[in-house]
């Protein structure tokens, strides 16, 4: 953590203390989209992804009537049909993780956008980590 980010984190803590809210309450106000990213060719969740998904769980617990939309995305490094399936598999892994943390499966919808909505536009065949993601959006 850089000196500037420590300062900003401290400022955020002071503002929340002054307003009477906690970090968990503040995180619960965010409705996303939350994003988790994946290594090429893998649906596995890394530590960063688990941290973000735990924030999703905290947000859900503060708003248990919400529904979650889990949309898998891929980069353009393979055939479109394969990328669509890979994106769906990643979204299903996220669903399994969230269900394991207590979010009811019936509260979540899974979809795949494949390579059709990249964060970073690339030529066909290019691997881009920011495009290999699952977006989690809260719906009321």
Biotite code that builds the C-alpha atoms (Angstrom):
import biotite.structure as struc

atoms = struc.array([
    struc.Atom([0.000, 0.000, 0.000], chain_id="A", res_id=1, res_name="UNK", atom_name="CA", element="C"),
    struc.Atom([1.419, 3.356, -1.001], chain_id="A", res_id=2, res_name="UNK", atom_name="CA", element="C"),
    struc.Atom([1.627, 6.359, 1.278], chain_id="A", res_id=3, res_name="UNK", atom_name="CA", element="C"),
    struc.Atom([-1.147, 8.062, -0.695], chain_id="A", res_id=4, res_name="UNK", atom_name="CA", element="C"),
    struc.Atom([-3.477, 5.039, -0.511], chain_id="A", res_id=5, res_name="UNK", atom_name="CA", element="C"),
    struc.Atom([-2.858, 4.714, 3.247], chain_id="A", res_id=6, res_name="UNK", atom_name="CA", element="C"),
    struc.Atom([-3.755, 8.373, 3.612], chain_id="A", res_id=7, res_name="UNK", atom_name="CA", element="C"),
    struc.Atom([-6.943, 7.949, 1.541], chain_id="A", res_id=8, res_name="UNK", atom_name="CA", element="C"),
    struc.Atom([-7.891, 4.818, 3.507], chain_id="A", res_id=9, res_name="UNK", atom_name="CA", element="C"),
    struc.Atom([-7.368, 6.731, 6.754], chain_id="A", res_id=10, res_name="UNK", atom_name="CA", element="C"),
    struc.Atom([-9.454, 9.632, 5.489], chain_id="A", res_id=11, res_name="UNK", atom_name="CA", element="C"),
    struc.Atom([-12.251, 7.256, 4.540], chain_id="A", res_id=12, res_name="UNK", atom_name="CA", element="C"),
    struc.Atom([-12.127, 5.731, 8.028], chain_id="A", res_id=13, res_name="UNK", atom_name="CA", element="C"),
    struc.Atom([-12.333, 9.161, 9.656], chain_id="A", res_id=14, res_name="UNK", atom_name="CA", element="C"),
    struc.Atom([-15.279, 10.145, 7.465], chain_id="A", res_id=15, res_name="UNK", atom_name="CA", element="C"),
    struc.Atom([-17.128, 6.944, 8.295], chain_id="A", res_id=16, res_name="UNK", atom_name="CA", element="C"),
    struc.Atom([-16.476, 7.322, 12.012], chain_id="A", res_id=17, res_name="UNK", atom_name="CA", element="C"),
    struc.Atom([-17.757, 10.891, 11.863], chain_id="A", res_id=18, res_name="UNK", atom_name="CA", element="C"),
    struc.Atom([-20.860, 9.740, 9.991], chain_id="A", res_id=19, res_name="UNK", atom_name="CA", element="C"),
    struc.Atom([-21.426, 6.826, 12.380], chain_id="A", res_id=20, res_name="UNK", atom_name="CA", element="C"),
    struc.Atom([-21.046, 4.043, 9.774], chain_id="A", res_id=21, res_name="UNK", atom_name="CA", element="C"),
    struc.Atom([-18.763, 1.035, 9.706], chain_id="A", res_id=22, res_name="UNK", atom_name="CA", element="C"),
    struc.Atom([-16.704, -0.313, 6.804], chain_id="A", res_id=23, res_name="UNK", atom_name="CA", element="C"),
    struc.Atom([-19.157, -3.211, 6.419], chain_id="A", res_id=24, res_name="UNK", atom_name="CA", element="C"),
    struc.Atom([-22.111, -0.824, 6.278], chain_id="A", res_id=25, res_name="UNK", atom_name="CA", element="C"),
    struc.Atom([-20.311, 1.368, 3.765], chain_id="A", res_id=26, res_name="UNK", atom_name="CA", element="C"),
    struc.Atom([-19.443, -1.650, 1.605], chain_id="A", res_id=27, res_name="UNK", atom_name="CA", element="C"),
    struc.Atom([-23.040, -2.813, 1.820], chain_id="A", res_id=28, res_name="UNK", atom_name="CA", element="C"),
    struc.Atom([-24.174, 0.425, 0.145], chain_id="A", res_id=29, res_name="UNK", atom_name="CA", element="C"),
    struc.Atom([-22.327, -0.390, -3.033], chain_id="A", res_id=30, res_name="UNK", atom_name="CA", element="C"),
    struc.Atom([-24.413, -2.295, -5.544], chain_id="A", res_id=31, res_name="UNK", atom_name="CA", element="C"),
    struc.Atom([-21.599, -3.001, -7.945], chain_id="A", res_id=32, res_name="UNK", atom_name="CA", element="C"),
    struc.Atom([-20.858, -4.114, -10.362], chain_id="A", res_id=33, res_name="UNK", atom_name="CA", element="C"),
    struc.Atom([-18.330, -6.145, -8.465], chain_id="A", res_id=34, res_name="UNK", atom_name="CA", element="C"),
    struc.Atom([-15.757, -7.764, -10.755], chain_id="A", res_id=35, res_name="UNK", atom_name="CA", element="C"),
    struc.Atom([-13.499, -10.765, -10.348], chain_id="A", res_id=36, res_name="UNK", atom_name="CA", element="C"),
    struc.Atom([-10.783, -11.613, -12.868], chain_id="A", res_id=37, res_name="UNK", atom_name="CA", element="C"),
    struc.Atom([-9.352, -14.934, -14.018], chain_id="A", res_id=38, res_name="UNK", atom_name="CA", element="C"),
    struc.Atom([-6.128, -16.379, -15.361], chain_id="A", res_id=39, res_name="UNK", atom_name="CA", element="C"),
    struc.Atom([-6.171, -17.521, -18.969], chain_id="A", res_id=40, res_name="UNK", atom_name="CA", element="C"),
    struc.Atom([-7.847, -20.881, -19.476], chain_id="A", res_id=41, res_name="UNK", atom_name="CA", element="C"),
    struc.Atom([-8.854, -21.257, -15.831], chain_id="A", res_id=42, res_name="UNK", atom_name="CA", element="C"),
    struc.Atom([-12.094, -20.795, -13.899], chain_id="A", res_id=43, res_name="UNK", atom_name="CA", element="C"),
    struc.Atom([-10.283, -20.897, -10.534], chain_id="A", res_id=44, res_name="UNK", atom_name="CA", element="C"),
    struc.Atom([-10.791, -18.135, -7.987], chain_id="A", res_id=45, res_name="UNK", atom_name="CA", element="C"),
    struc.Atom([-7.646, -16.496, -6.640], chain_id="A", res_id=46, res_name="UNK", atom_name="CA", element="C"),
    struc.Atom([-7.242, -14.680, -3.320], chain_id="A", res_id=47, res_name="UNK", atom_name="CA", element="C"),
    struc.Atom([-8.182, -11.299, -4.808], chain_id="A", res_id=48, res_name="UNK", atom_name="CA", element="C"),
    struc.Atom([-11.362, -12.784, -6.265], chain_id="A", res_id=49, res_name="UNK", atom_name="CA", element="C"),
    struc.Atom([-12.298, -14.341, -2.924], chain_id="A", res_id=50, res_name="UNK", atom_name="CA", element="C"),
    struc.Atom([-11.799, -10.987, -1.183], chain_id="A", res_id=51, res_name="UNK", atom_name="CA", element="C"),
    struc.Atom([-14.156, -9.298, -3.639], chain_id="A", res_id=52, res_name="UNK", atom_name="CA", element="C"),
    struc.Atom([-16.685, -12.122, -3.395], chain_id="A", res_id=53, res_name="UNK", atom_name="CA", element="C"),
    struc.Atom([-16.631, -11.836, 0.394], chain_id="A", res_id=54, res_name="UNK", atom_name="CA", element="C"),
    struc.Atom([-17.598, -8.166, -0.100], chain_id="A", res_id=55, res_name="UNK", atom_name="CA", element="C"),
    struc.Atom([-20.471, -9.369, -2.266], chain_id="A", res_id=56, res_name="UNK", atom_name="CA", element="C"),
    struc.Atom([-21.573, -11.692, 0.547], chain_id="A", res_id=57, res_name="UNK", atom_name="CA", element="C"),
    struc.Atom([-21.466, -8.820, 3.066], chain_id="A", res_id=58, res_name="UNK", atom_name="CA", element="C"),
    struc.Atom([-23.485, -6.621, 0.707], chain_id="A", res_id=59, res_name="UNK", atom_name="CA", element="C"),
    struc.Atom([-26.042, -9.384, 0.210], chain_id="A", res_id=60, res_name="UNK", atom_name="CA", element="C"),
    struc.Atom([-26.382, -9.951, 3.947], chain_id="A", res_id=61, res_name="UNK", atom_name="CA", element="C"),
    struc.Atom([-27.185, -6.251, 4.364], chain_id="A", res_id=62, res_name="UNK", atom_name="CA", element="C"),
    struc.Atom([-29.757, -6.514, 1.544], chain_id="A", res_id=63, res_name="UNK", atom_name="CA", element="C"),
    struc.Atom([-31.077, -10.107, 1.627], chain_id="A", res_id=64, res_name="UNK", atom_name="CA", element="C"),
    struc.Atom([-34.040, -9.355, -0.630], chain_id="A", res_id=65, res_name="UNK", atom_name="CA", element="C"),
    struc.Atom([-31.683, -8.496, -3.490], chain_id="A", res_id=66, res_name="UNK", atom_name="CA", element="C"),
    struc.Atom([-31.078, -10.687, -6.499], chain_id="A", res_id=67, res_name="UNK", atom_name="CA", element="C"),
    struc.Atom([-27.653, -11.068, -8.064], chain_id="A", res_id=68, res_name="UNK", atom_name="CA", element="C"),
    struc.Atom([-26.854, -11.166, -11.764], chain_id="A", res_id=69, res_name="UNK", atom_name="CA", element="C"),
    struc.Atom([-23.578, -13.023, -12.448], chain_id="A", res_id=70, res_name="UNK", atom_name="CA", element="C"),
    struc.Atom([-22.323, -12.391, -15.979], chain_id="A", res_id=71, res_name="UNK", atom_name="CA", element="C"),
    struc.Atom([-19.246, -14.174, -17.273], chain_id="A", res_id=72, res_name="UNK", atom_name="CA", element="C"),
    struc.Atom([-16.998, -12.533, -19.864], chain_id="A", res_id=73, res_name="UNK", atom_name="CA", element="C"),
    struc.Atom([-13.995, -13.732, -21.835], chain_id="A", res_id=74, res_name="UNK", atom_name="CA", element="C"),
    struc.Atom([-11.174, -12.315, -23.894], chain_id="A", res_id=75, res_name="UNK", atom_name="CA", element="C"),
    struc.Atom([-10.858, -12.907, -27.643], chain_id="A", res_id=76, res_name="UNK", atom_name="CA", element="C"),
    struc.Atom([-8.086, -15.516, -27.492], chain_id="A", res_id=77, res_name="UNK", atom_name="CA", element="C"),
    struc.Atom([-10.156, -18.433, -28.742], chain_id="A", res_id=78, res_name="UNK", atom_name="CA", element="C"),
    struc.Atom([-13.225, -19.347, -30.765], chain_id="A", res_id=79, res_name="UNK", atom_name="CA", element="C"),
    struc.Atom([-16.348, -17.379, -29.851], chain_id="A", res_id=80, res_name="UNK", atom_name="CA", element="C"),
    struc.Atom([-18.332, -20.492, -28.838], chain_id="A", res_id=81, res_name="UNK", atom_name="CA", element="C"),
    struc.Atom([-15.502, -21.728, -26.601], chain_id="A", res_id=82, res_name="UNK", atom_name="CA", element="C"),
    struc.Atom([-15.151, -18.273, -25.043], chain_id="A", res_id=83, res_name="UNK", atom_name="CA", element="C"),
    struc.Atom([-18.892, -18.118, -24.334], chain_id="A", res_id=84, res_name="UNK", atom_name="CA", element="C"),
    struc.Atom([-18.702, -21.494, -22.547], chain_id="A", res_id=85, res_name="UNK", atom_name="CA", element="C"),
    struc.Atom([-15.557, -20.476, -20.604], chain_id="A", res_id=86, res_name="UNK", atom_name="CA", element="C"),
    struc.Atom([-17.281, -17.309, -19.443], chain_id="A", res_id=87, res_name="UNK", atom_name="CA", element="C"),
    struc.Atom([-20.316, -19.329, -18.332], chain_id="A", res_id=88, res_name="UNK", atom_name="CA", element="C"),
    struc.Atom([-18.080, -21.769, -16.429], chain_id="A", res_id=89, res_name="UNK", atom_name="CA", element="C"),
    struc.Atom([-16.430, -18.865, -14.600], chain_id="A", res_id=90, res_name="UNK", atom_name="CA", element="C"),
    struc.Atom([-19.829, -17.436, -13.656], chain_id="A", res_id=91, res_name="UNK", atom_name="CA", element="C"),
    struc.Atom([-20.882, -20.879, -12.344], chain_id="A", res_id=92, res_name="UNK", atom_name="CA", element="C"),
    struc.Atom([-17.724, -21.030, -10.202], chain_id="A", res_id=93, res_name="UNK", atom_name="CA", element="C"),
    struc.Atom([-18.643, -17.658, -8.723], chain_id="A", res_id=94, res_name="UNK", atom_name="CA", element="C"),
    struc.Atom([-22.197, -18.899, -8.069], chain_id="A", res_id=95, res_name="UNK", atom_name="CA", element="C"),
    struc.Atom([-20.827, -21.994, -6.296], chain_id="A", res_id=96, res_name="UNK", atom_name="CA", element="C"),
    struc.Atom([-18.560, -19.851, -4.106], chain_id="A", res_id=97, res_name="UNK", atom_name="CA", element="C"),
    struc.Atom([-21.358, -17.442, -3.174], chain_id="A", res_id=98, res_name="UNK", atom_name="CA", element="C"),
    struc.Atom([-23.790, -20.298, -2.511], chain_id="A", res_id=99, res_name="UNK", atom_name="CA", element="C"),
    struc.Atom([-21.169, -21.884, -0.261], chain_id="A", res_id=100, res_name="UNK", atom_name="CA", element="C"),
    struc.Atom([-21.080, -18.627, 1.714], chain_id="A", res_id=101, res_name="UNK", atom_name="CA", element="C"),
    struc.Atom([-24.846, -18.702, 2.253], chain_id="A", res_id=102, res_name="UNK", atom_name="CA", element="C"),
    struc.Atom([-26.383, -16.794, -0.647], chain_id="A", res_id=103, res_name="UNK", atom_name="CA", element="C"),
    struc.Atom([-29.354, -18.844, -1.868], chain_id="A", res_id=104, res_name="UNK", atom_name="CA", element="C"),
    struc.Atom([-28.950, -20.166, -5.409], chain_id="A", res_id=105, res_name="UNK", atom_name="CA", element="C"),
    struc.Atom([-32.476, -18.997, -6.269], chain_id="A", res_id=106, res_name="UNK", atom_name="CA", element="C"),
    struc.Atom([-31.298, -15.414, -5.590], chain_id="A", res_id=107, res_name="UNK", atom_name="CA", element="C"),
    struc.Atom([-28.704, -15.586, -8.363], chain_id="A", res_id=108, res_name="UNK", atom_name="CA", element="C"),
    struc.Atom([-28.935, -15.632, -12.152], chain_id="A", res_id=109, res_name="UNK", atom_name="CA", element="C"),
    struc.Atom([-26.006, -16.750, -14.307], chain_id="A", res_id=110, res_name="UNK", atom_name="CA", element="C"),
    struc.Atom([-25.327, -15.582, -17.855], chain_id="A", res_id=111, res_name="UNK", atom_name="CA", element="C"),
    struc.Atom([-22.480, -15.477, -20.357], chain_id="A", res_id=112, res_name="UNK", atom_name="CA", element="C"),
    struc.Atom([-21.568, -12.520, -22.551], chain_id="A", res_id=113, res_name="UNK", atom_name="CA", element="C"),
    struc.Atom([-18.601, -14.385, -23.980], chain_id="A", res_id=114, res_name="UNK", atom_name="CA", element="C"),
    struc.Atom([-16.227, -12.015, -25.769], chain_id="A", res_id=115, res_name="UNK", atom_name="CA", element="C"),
    struc.Atom([-18.958, -9.566, -26.778], chain_id="A", res_id=116, res_name="UNK", atom_name="CA", element="C"),
    struc.Atom([-18.575, -6.871, -24.075], chain_id="A", res_id=117, res_name="UNK", atom_name="CA", element="C"),
    struc.Atom([-14.856, -6.366, -23.386], chain_id="A", res_id=118, res_name="UNK", atom_name="CA", element="C"),
    struc.Atom([-13.557, -3.865, -20.866], chain_id="A", res_id=119, res_name="UNK", atom_name="CA", element="C"),
    struc.Atom([-10.465, -3.498, -23.031], chain_id="A", res_id=120, res_name="UNK", atom_name="CA", element="C"),
    struc.Atom([-11.136, -3.696, -26.781], chain_id="A", res_id=121, res_name="UNK", atom_name="CA", element="C"),
    struc.Atom([-8.626, -6.002, -28.502], chain_id="A", res_id=122, res_name="UNK", atom_name="CA", element="C"),
    struc.Atom([-8.073, -7.687, -31.812], chain_id="A", res_id=123, res_name="UNK", atom_name="CA", element="C"),
    struc.Atom([-9.191, -11.277, -32.222], chain_id="A", res_id=124, res_name="UNK", atom_name="CA", element="C"),
    struc.Atom([-6.761, -13.750, -30.642], chain_id="A", res_id=125, res_name="UNK", atom_name="CA", element="C"),
    struc.Atom([-5.454, -11.370, -27.947], chain_id="A", res_id=126, res_name="UNK", atom_name="CA", element="C"),
    struc.Atom([-5.350, -12.463, -24.302], chain_id="A", res_id=127, res_name="UNK", atom_name="CA", element="C"),
    struc.Atom([-6.515, -9.682, -21.968], chain_id="A", res_id=128, res_name="UNK", atom_name="CA", element="C"),
    struc.Atom([-6.990, -10.383, -18.253], chain_id="A", res_id=129, res_name="UNK", atom_name="CA", element="C"),
    struc.Atom([-9.471, -7.539, -17.745], chain_id="A", res_id=130, res_name="UNK", atom_name="CA", element="C"),
    struc.Atom([-11.788, -9.164, -20.257], chain_id="A", res_id=131, res_name="UNK", atom_name="CA", element="C"),
    struc.Atom([-11.708, -12.537, -18.452], chain_id="A", res_id=132, res_name="UNK", atom_name="CA", element="C"),
    struc.Atom([-14.054, -11.619, -15.648], chain_id="A", res_id=133, res_name="UNK", atom_name="CA", element="C"),
    struc.Atom([-17.351, -12.169, -13.923], chain_id="A", res_id=134, res_name="UNK", atom_name="CA", element="C"),
    struc.Atom([-19.421, -9.103, -13.110], chain_id="A", res_id=135, res_name="UNK", atom_name="CA", element="C"),
    struc.Atom([-21.766, -9.315, -10.139], chain_id="A", res_id=136, res_name="UNK", atom_name="CA", element="C"),
    struc.Atom([-24.612, -6.811, -10.161], chain_id="A", res_id=137, res_name="UNK", atom_name="CA", element="C"),
    struc.Atom([-27.245, -6.417, -7.455], chain_id="A", res_id=138, res_name="UNK", atom_name="CA", element="C"),
    struc.Atom([-30.865, -6.092, -8.581], chain_id="A", res_id=139, res_name="UNK", atom_name="CA", element="C"),
    struc.Atom([-33.735, -5.114, -6.317], chain_id="A", res_id=140, res_name="UNK", atom_name="CA", element="C"),
])
